[in-house]
């Protein structure tokens, strides 16, 4: 479908507002999360605020990616915006961690619908990847603006107006996006078919498998390898096996497994999962390190996290300028994962006494690395698959990143909790004595909730103990735990570099066509020269 410049611009403005809403939601929630958990008194559900969103997104992304291929993406984009706004209000009104987790799960359904459809609209509107990259600047700019203001805005709102306002921030952006999408986004259908069947069985199986995996990762460190955990592990394996068996036989499979016969797509999906592990680990636990480990306020955390998220956009814009001009576009992926590995290692050296400039440099480097990798994996995958599978291919790549993010959040969270509790329990050998107050120190909310911390210090003062000393030791324990979790993120970046060595060489279609035409021309000239040399004889 050919659109005029004005129509294209207005449609992309609508998608830009949607992008800003999703980006701001992610950045302000991650910045406000330590304060949210401290106020609602539920640190054991810290990771679930994010993983509930990711889990429901993972299941719904491929469903609506497939539906978008069949029925067009506009109706689902509109529905996703409305549902996202409703879920945001419910999150802002939550009175307990359980209510917040349920609201985030509903938000994940809307987010999955949005990711499965809204971001597949761009290749619908601009089939030529060169044109698409130019228009992608609008989305990158919106993403950049949201990332630039999101962390700082989230910190200020949390500090001055309370954490609930960070969810209500979605309303003006969502309503603006809804207006432009409703009025100006064309309704494009890639496949004209009737009697569409949905693979609900596959959706249920993958939901059970991922939920089982999530519970297993989070409960195993605390419950050990008991009978219940063994049973949960067997249930999870059985669900994954049943899902693979069913998808291989289902005519309208939720995830067409034959796509993974293409080695490039299989490797890109693995890279997307590893990227999600690293990215969500940074976004969720870097604020906890800064606020709980270093004692910064929510406002200061927002300022310090800004370089990370802003440089994701910087990296995306730089790569959009570089990738079309280099003969081997996949080299940008190497550059991105190298930055993640190097700067992630540098982040492990950060402590409370480290100069803030070093912290900014490491976070900015990680952001540029994410920006180099994230959009290009999507564009490369879209270029490989046929147009009839554009939506489901985009959805699968988004889903695998969400799966990696879910696992990264859960695994890093388990490592952080384990090392933190173990280090706190060692405080009784340092000559300060041991009492029933030590159990209260094992909950990190004492480090991020000023009221809880004041109550804890006052209780110790009544026992003739210096509470601030124990708070200092607890902060050091949390820093140790978060660093231990980030070691896994660095290892995932290194593993990605090893996996990239197996990725076949990639070329855009117009580059392949140009190379083929040049080869044919050279061959033709060669034959003419050959004939010309033979004639005189």
C-alpha positions in Angstrom: 0.0 0.0 0.0 1.4 3.4 -1.1 0.7 6.3 1.2 1.3 10.0 0.7 4.0 11.6 2.8 1.3 13.2 5.0 -0.6 10.0 5.6 2.6 8.1 6.3 3.7 10.9 8.8 0.4 10.9 10.7 0.3 7.1 10.9 3.9 7.0 12.2 3.1 9.8 14.7 0.4 7.5 16.1 2.8 4.6 16.4 5.3 7.1 17.9 2.9 7.9 20.8 2.4 4.2 21.3 6.1 3.6 21.4 6.5 6.4 23.9 3.8 5.0 26.1 5.4 1.5 26.2 9.0 2.9 26.7 8.0 5.3 29.5 6.0 2.6 31.2 9.1 0.3 31.3 11.5 3.0 32.4 9.4 4.6 35.1 8.2 1.3 36.5 11.8 0.0 36.8 12.9 3.2 38.4 10.0 3.3 40.9 10.0 -0.5 41.6 12.1 -0.4 44.8 9.9 2.3 46.3 6.7 0.5 45.2 7.8 -2.8 46.8 8.9 -1.0 49.9 5.5 0.7 50.4 3.4 -2.3 49.6 5.6 -4.5 51.8 6.2 -7.5 49.5 9.9 -7.8 48.4 9.3 -11.5 47.8 7.2 -10.4 44.8 9.7 -7.9 43.5 10.6 -9.9 40.4 6.9 -10.8 39.8 6.0 -7.2 39.0 8.1 -7.6 35.9 7.8 -11.3 35.2 3.9 -11.3 35.4 4.0 -8.7 32.6 6.5 -10.7 30.6 4.8 -14.0 31.0 1.4 -12.8 29.7 3.1 -10.9 26.9 5.0 -14.0 25.7 1.8 -15.9 25.3 -0.2 -13.2 23.6 2.5 -11.8 21.2 2.4 -14.8 18.8 -1.4 -15.1 19.0 -2.0 -11.5 17.9 1.0 -11.6 15.5 -0.8 -14.4 13.7 -4.2 -12.7 13.9 -2.7 -9.5 12.6 -1.4 -11.4 9.5 -5.0 -12.7 8.9 -7.2 -9.8 9.8 -4.9 -6.8 9.6 -3.2 -5.1 12.5 -5.1 -1.9 13.0 -8.1 -3.4 15.1 -5.6 -5.0 17.5 -3.5 -1.9 17.8 -6.5 0.1 18.8 -7.7 -2.7 21.3 -4.2 -3.0 22.8 -4.0 0.8 23.5 -7.4 0.8 25.3 -6.6 -2.3 27.3 -3.2 -1.0 28.2 -4.7 2.2 29.6 -7.3 0.3 31.6 -4.6 -1.9 33.1 -2.4 1.1 33.9 -5.2 2.6 35.9 -5.7 -0.6 37.8 -1.9 -0.7 38.6 -2.1 2.8 39.9 -5.0 2.0 42.2 -3.4 -1.2 43.6 -3.5 -1.6 47.3 -1.3 -4.7 47.6 1.5 -6.4 45.8 -0.8 -9.2 44.6 -3.2 -6.6 43.1 -0.2 -4.9 41.4 1.1 -8.1 40.0 -2.4 -9.0 38.6 -2.6 -5.5 37.1 0.8 -5.9 35.5 -0.3 -9.3 34.1 -3.3 -7.6 32.4 -0.9 -4.9 31.2 1.2 -7.7 29.7 -1.7 -9.0 27.7 -2.2 -5.5 26.2 1.6 -5.1 25.7 1.8 -8.5 24.0 -1.1 -7.5 21.7 0.7 -4.3 21.0 4.1 -5.8 20.3 2.6 -8.5 18.1 0.8 -6.0 15.9 1.9 -2.4 16.2 5.6 -2.9 15.4 4.8 -5.2 12.5 2.8 -2.3 10.9 6.0 -0.5 9.9 7.1 -3.1 7.3 3.5 -3.2 6.1 3.6 0.5 5.4 7.2 0.5 4.1 8.2 -2.8 2.4 11.5 -1.4 1.2 14.0 -1.8 4.1 15.9 1.3 3.1 12.7 3.4 3.2 11.7 1.6 6.4 15.0 2.5 8.1 14.5 6.2 7.3 11.0 6.2 8.8 12.2 4.2 11.7 13.9 7.4 12.9 10.5 8.7 14.1 10.0 5.6 16.3 13.6 5.8 17.4 13.3 9.5 18.3 10.0 8.8 20.2 11.8 6.0 22.0 14.7 8.2 22.7 12.5 11.1 24.1 10.7 8.6 26.3 13.9 7.1 27.5 15.5 10.5 28.1 12.7 11.7 30.3 11.4 8.4 31.6 13.8 7.5 34.4 14.2 11.1 35.7 10.5 11.7 35.4 9.8 8.4 37.2 12.2 9.4 40.0 10.7 12.8 40.4 7.1 11.6 40.4 7.9 8.8 42.9 9.8 11.2 45.1 7.3 14.1 45.1 3.9 12.7 44.1 4.1 9.0 44.9 4.7 5.9 42.8 1.1 5.6 41.7 1.5 8.6 39.3 4.0 6.7 37.2 1.2 4.4 36.0 -1.2 7.3 35.3 1.5 8.9 33.1 0.4 6.4 30.4 -3.0 8.1 30.0 -2.2 11.2 28.0 0.3 9.4 25.7 -2.1 6.5 25.1 -5.1 8.7 24.3 -3.0 10.7 21.8 -1.8 7.5 20.2 -5.3 6.2 20.0 -6.5 9.3 18.2 -3.8 9.2 15.5 -4.0 5.4 15.0 -7.8 5.4 14.8 -7.8 8.3 12.3 -4.8 7.7 10.1 -3.4 4.2 10.3 -4.5 2.2 7.2 -6.1 -1.2 7.6 -3.7 -3.6 5.7 -4.3 -7.3 5.5 -1.4 -9.5 4.3 -3.5 -12.7 3.9 -7.0 -12.8 2.6 -8.4 -16.0 4.1 -11.6 -17.2 5.7 -12.2 -19.7 8.5 -9.1 -18.8 10.5 -8.3 -21.2 13.3 -6.3 -20.2 16.4 -4.0 -22.6 18.1 -5.5 -22.2 21.6 -4.1 -25.6 22.7 -0.6 -24.4 21.9 -1.2 -21.2 23.7 -2.3 -23.0 26.9 0.6 -25.5 26.7 3.3 -22.8 26.3 1.6 -20.7 29.1 1.7 -23.7 31.5 5.3 -24.5 30.5 6.6 -20.9 31.0 4.7 -20.4 34.2 6.1 -23.7 35.5 9.6 -22.6 34.5 9.1 -19.2 36.2 7.9 -20.8 39.5 10.7 -23.3 39.3 13.4 -20.7 38.9 12.1 -18.6 41.7 11.2 -21.3 44.2 14.1 -23.7 43.8 16.7 -21.6 45.7 14.4 -21.3 48.8 12.7 -24.7 48.7 15.6 -26.9 47.5 15.3 -30.0 45.4 12.4 -31.5 47.3 9.6 -33.6 46.0 7.4 -30.6 45.2 10.2 -29.0 43.1 10.9 -32.3 41.3 7.2 -32.6 40.5 7.1 -29.0 39.2 10.2 -29.6 37.1 8.6 -32.7 35.5 5.4 -30.8 34.9 7.3 -28.1 33.1 9.3 -30.5 30.9 6.1 -32.4 30.0 4.4 -29.1 29.0 7.3 -28.1 26.8 7.4 -31.6 25.2 3.7 -31.6 24.6 3.9 -28.1 23.1 6.6 -29.1 20.6 4.7 -32.3 19.7 1.4 -30.4 19.2 3.0 -27.5 17.2 4.6 -30.1 14.8 1.1 -31.5 14.0 -1.2 -28.5 14.2 -2.2 -27.0 10.8 -2.5 -23.5 12.3 0.4 -23.7 14.8 0.9 -20.8 17.2 4.6 -20.9 16.4 5.5 -22.6 13.1 8.4 -24.8 14.0 9.5 -25.2 10.4 10.7 -21.5 10.6 13.5 -22.7 12.8 14.9 -24.9 10.1 16.4 -21.7 8.8 19.6 -21.5 10.8 19.7 -17.7 10.6 16.2 -17.4 12.2 17.0 -20.0 14.9 20.2 -18.2 15.8 18.5 -14.8 15.8 15.8 -16.1 18.2 18.5 -17.4 20.5 20.3 -14.1 20.4 17.1 -12.3 21.1 16.5 -14.5 24.2 20.0 -13.8 25.5 19.6 -10.1 24.8 16.4 -10.1 26.8 18.2 -11.7 29.7 20.8 -9.0 29.7 18.5 -6.1 29.1 15.8 -6.8 31.7 18.5 -7.8 34.2 20.0 -4.3 33.9 16.7 -2.4 33.8 15.2 -4.1 36.8 18.2 -4.6 39.1 20.4 -1.6 38.4 17.8 0.7 40.2 17.8 -1.7 43.1 21.5 -1.6 43.3 21.5 2.2 43.2 18.7 2.8 45.7 19.1 -0.2 48.0 22.9 -0.8 47.7 24.1 2.8 47.4 21.4 4.6 49.4 20.3 6.9 46.6 16.8 8.4 46.5 14.3 7.5 43.8 14.9 10.9 42.2 18.7 10.3 42.1 18.2 6.8 40.7 16.1 8.2 37.9 18.9 10.6 36.9 21.6 7.9 37.1 19.6 5.3 35.0 19.0 7.9 32.3 22.3 7.3 30.4 21.4 3.6 30.1 18.0 4.1 28.4 18.9 7.2 26.4 21.9 5.4 24.9 19.7 2.6 23.7 18.1 5.1 21.3 21.5 6.6 20.5 22.8 3.1 19.5 19.6 2.5 17.4 20.0 5.8 15.5 23.7 5.2 14.9 23.1 1.7 13.7 20.3 2.9 11.3 22.9 5.2 9.7 25.7 2.6 9.6 24.0 -0.7 8.7 22.9 0.1 5.1 26.4 1.3 4.3 28.5 -1.7 5.4 28.9 -4.9 3.3 28.4 -7.1 6.3 25.4 -5.8 8.3 25.7 -8.5 10.9 28.9 -6.9 12.2 26.8 -4.4 14.1 25.6 -7.3 16.3 29.2 -8.1 17.1 29.8 -4.5 18.1 26.7 -4.5 20.3 27.5 -7.6 22.3 31.1 -6.7 22.7 30.0 -3.4 24.3 27.6 -5.3 26.5 30.3 -7.7 27.7 33.0 -5.0 28.2 30.7 -2.4 29.9 28.9 -5.0 31.9 32.2 -6.2 33.3 33.0 -2.6 34.1 29.7 -2.3 35.9 30.8 -5.2 38.2 33.6 -2.9 39.5 31.1 -0.2 40.7 30.6 0.2 44.4 29.3 3.0 46.7 32.7 4.8 46.5 33.1 4.6 42.8 33.1 7.9 40.9 29.7 8.6 39.3 31.4 9.2 36.0 32.5 5.6 35.8 29.0 4.5 36.5 27.6 6.7 33.8 30.2 5.5 31.2 29.4 1.8 31.9 25.6 2.3 31.8 25.9 4.4 28.6 28.1 1.7 27.0 25.5 -1.0 27.8 22.8 1.2 26.4 24.6 1.7 23.1 25.2 -2.0 22.9 21.5 -2.8 23.4 20.7 -0.2 20.7 23.1 -1.8 18.2 21.5 -5.2 18.7 17.8 -4.9 19.5 16.3 -3.2 16.3 18.7 -4.9 13.9 17.7 -8.4 15.0 14.1 -7.5 14.1 15.0 -6.0 10.8 17.3 -8.8 9.8 14.6 -11.4 10.7 11.9 -9.5 8.8 14.2 -9.4 5.7 14.7 -13.2 5.8 11.1 -14.4 6.1 8.4 -14.0 3.5 5.7 -11.3 3.7 3.0 -13.8 4.6 4.9 -14.6 7.8 6.1 -11.1 8.6 3.8 -10.8 11.7 4.5 -14.1 13.2 8.3 -13.8 12.6 8.3 -10.4 14.3 6.2 -11.8 17.1 8.4 -14.8 17.7 11.5 -12.6 17.9 9.7 -10.3 20.5 8.5 -13.4 22.4 12.0 -14.9 22.6 13.3 -11.6 24.0 10.5 -11.6 26.5 11.3 -15.2 27.5 14.9 -14.2 28.0 13.8 -11.2 30.0 11.5 -13.3 32.2 14.3 -15.9 32.8 16.9 -13.1 33.4 14.6 -11.3 35.9 13.8 -14.5 37.8 17.3 -16.0 37.7 19.1 -12.8 38.7 16.5 -12.1 41.3 17.1 -15.6 42.8 20.8 -15.0 42.8 20.5 -11.6 44.4 18.2 -12.9 47.2 20.4 -15.9 47.9 23.6 -14.0 48.2 22.0 -11.1 50.1 20.4 -13.3 52.7 23.6 -15.4 53.1 25.8 -12.3 53.6 23.3 -10.8 56.1 23.2 -14.1 58.1 27.0 -13.9 58.5 26.7 -10.6 60.4 26.3 -12.5 63.7 30.0 -13.5 63.6 31.3 -9.9 63.4 31.0 -9.1 67.1 27.7 -7.3 67.0 25.6 -10.1 68.5 22.5 -11.7 67.2 18.9 -11.2 68.0 15.4 -11.6 66.5 16.0 -8.4 64.6 18.4 -10.1 62.2 15.4 -11.8 60.4 14.0 -8.3 59.6 17.3 -7.3 58.1 17.0 -10.2 55.6 14.2 -8.3 53.8 15.9 -5.7 51.6 12.9 -3.4 51.9 14.6 -2.1 55.1 17.1 -0.5 52.7 14.6 1.3 50.4 11.8 2.2 52.7 12.7 5.1 55.0 9.9 4.3 57.4 10.9 0.7 57.8 14.5 1.6 58.1 13.8 4.2 60.9 11.7 1.6 62.8 14.6 -0.9 62.5 17.2 1.6 63.7 15.0 2.7 66.6 14.4 -1.0 67.7 18.2 -1.6 67.8 18.8 1.6 69.7 16.5 0.3 72.4 18.8 -2.7 72.6 21.9 -0.5 72.9 23.0 -1.5 69.3 24.1 0.8 66.5 21.5 0.3 63.8 23.2 2.3 61.1 26.2 -0.1 61.2 23.9 -3.0 60.3 22.2 -1.0 57.6 25.7 -0.4 56.1 26.5 -4.1 56.2 23.2 -4.9 54.6 23.8 -2.5 51.8 27.2 -4.1 51.1 25.5 -7.5 51.1 23.0 -6.2 48.5 25.7 -4.8 46.3 27.5 -8.2 46.5 24.2 -10.0 45.5 23.4 -7.7 42.6 27.0 -8.0 41.3 26.7 -11.8 41.5 23.5 -11.6 39.4 25.1 -9.3 36.9 28.0 -11.8 36.3 25.3 -14.0 34.7 24.3 -11.1 32.4 27.9 -10.7 31.3 28.2 -14.4 30.6 25.1 -14.2 28.4 26.7 -11.4 26.4 29.9 -13.5 25.9 27.8 -16.6 24.9 26.0 -14.4 22.4 29.3 -13.5 20.8 30.2 -17.2 20.5 26.7 -17.8 18.9 27.2 -15.0 16.4 30.2 -17.0 14.9 27.6 -19.5 13.6 25.3 -16.9 12.1 25.4 -17.1 8.2 26.5 -14.0 6.4 23.5 -11.6 5.9 22.7 -9.3 3.1 19.7 -7.0 2.4 17.6 -8.1 -0.6 18.5 -4.9 -2.6 22.2 -5.6 -1.9 21.8 -9.2 -3.1 20.0 -8.0 -6.2 22.7 -5.5 -6.9 25.4 -8.1 -6.4 23.6 -10.5 -8.7 23.1 -7.9 -11.4 26.8 -6.9 -11.1 27.8 -10.5 -11.4 25.6 -11.0 -14.5 27.0 -7.8 -16.1 30.6 -8.8 -15.4 29.9 -12.3 -16.8 28.4 -10.7 -19.9 31.4 -8.4 -20.4 33.7 -11.4 -19.9 32.0 -13.4 -22.6 32.2 -10.4 -25.0 35.9 -10.0 -24.3 36.5 -13.7 -24.7 34.7 -13.7 -28.1 36.5 -10.6 -29.1 39.9 -12.2 -28.4 38.9 -15.3 -30.4 37.6 -13.6 -33.5 41.0 -12.3 -34.7 42.3 -15.8 -34.6 
